[in-house]
């Protein structure tokens, strides 16, 4: 008789532990989003509840979605965008330098115009005949 009640208590305890454990696990992406001050933390929390009904099929995607945002760099593209702008500026400077060098090369390749004076005619000797 004691073992029947003990087994019943263990069954209830294990069932409640698994039930609350699953609920606690589904909230991990929301906790990450809340800690990182994610702009979509409410949507992640709602999707976590939907994920309970899909046997946590959405849960890995929610984890990824929650971890992509960081408060110090946002989605991580700001740094890439500023680096892209820096690279475009450097490229424009290099293109300008190349065009300057090309004009210098063209100026060096052109023949220099030297003022040529006509040769002085030799004096005529009339006394030779």
C-alpha positions in Angstrom: 0.0 0.0 0.0 2.9 2.4 0.9 4.6 1.7 -2.4 1.4 2.5 -4.4 1.3 6.0 -2.8 5.0 6.5 -3.2 4.8 5.5 -6.9 1.8 7.9 -7.3 3.8 10.8 -5.6 6.8 10.1 -7.8 4.6 10.0 -10.9 3.1 13.4 -10.0 6.5 14.9 -9.0 8.2 13.7 -12.2 5.3 14.9 -14.4 5.2 18.3 -12.8 9.0 18.6 -13.0 9.0 17.7 -16.7 6.0 20.1 -17.4 7.7 23.1 -15.6 11.0 22.1 -17.0 9.7 22.4 -20.6 8.1 25.7 -19.8 11.4 27.0 -18.3 13.3 25.7 -21.3 10.9 27.5 -23.8 11.6 30.8 -22.0 15.4 30.7 -22.5 15.3 32.7 -25.8 13.0 35.3 -24.2 15.4 35.6 -21.3 18.3 36.1 -23.7 16.3 38.7 -25.6 15.4 40.5 -22.4 19.0 40.5 -21.2 20.2 41.9 -24.5 17.4 44.5 -24.7 16.2 43.0 -28.0 13.7 45.2 -29.9 11.5 42.1 -30.7 11.5 40.5 -27.2 7.7 40.4 -27.0 7.5 38.6 -30.4 10.2 36.1 -29.3 8.2 35.4 -26.1 4.9 34.9 -28.0 6.7 32.6 -30.5 8.1 30.7 -27.6 4.6 29.9 -26.5 3.6 28.9 -30.0 6.7 26.7 -30.0 5.3 24.7 -27.1 2.4 23.6 -29.3 4.8 22.6 -32.1 6.9 20.5 -29.8 9.7 23.1 -29.8 10.2 23.0 -33.5 10.6 26.8 -33.6 12.8 26.9 -30.5 16.2 26.8 -32.3 15.2 29.6 -34.6 14.0 31.7 -31.6 17.4 31.1 -29.9 19.2 32.3 -33.0 16.8 35.3 -33.4 17.4 36.3 -29.7 21.2 36.0 -29.9 21.6 38.0 -33.1 20.8 41.3 -31.4 23.4 43.0 -29.1 22.8 46.3 -27.5 26.3 47.6 -28.3 26.3 46.8 -32.0 22.6 46.1 -32.9 22.3 43.5 -35.6 26.0 43.7 -36.3 25.7 45.4 -39.7 26.5 48.9 -38.5 30.2 48.1 -38.3 30.1 46.6 -41.7 28.3 49.6 -43.1 30.8 52.0 -41.7 33.7 49.9 -43.0 31.9 49.8 -46.4 31.7 53.6 -46.4 35.4 53.9 -45.4 36.4 51.5 -48.3 34.3 53.5 -50.8 36.1 56.7 -49.6 39.5 55.0 -50.0 38.6 53.8 -53.4 37.5 57.2 -54.6 40.8 58.7 -53.3 42.8 56.0 -55.1 40.8 56.6 -58.3 41.6 60.3 -58.1 45.3 59.6 -57.5 45.4 57.2 -60.5 43.9 59.9 -62.7 46.5 62.4 -61.5 49.3 59.9 -62.2 47.8 59.2 -65.7 47.9 62.9 -66.6 51.5 63.1 -65.3 52.4 60.2 -67.5 50.8 61.7 -70.5 52.6 65.0 -69.9 55.9 63.1 -69.7 55.2 61.2 -72.9 54.5 64.3 -75.0 57.4 65.5 -77.1 58.8 68.7 -75.8 58.5 71.7 -78.1 61.9 73.2 -78.5 62.2 76.5 -80.4 64.3 75.6 -83.4 66.2 78.5 -84.9 66.9 78.3 -88.6 70.6 77.7 -89.4 72.6 80.7 -90.2 73.5 80.9 -93.8 77.2 80.7 -94.6 78.7 84.0 -95.9 79.2 84.1 -99.6 82.6 84.6 -101.0 82.3 86.5 -104.3 86.0 86.6 -104.8 86.4 83.0 -105.7 85.8 83.5 -109.4 
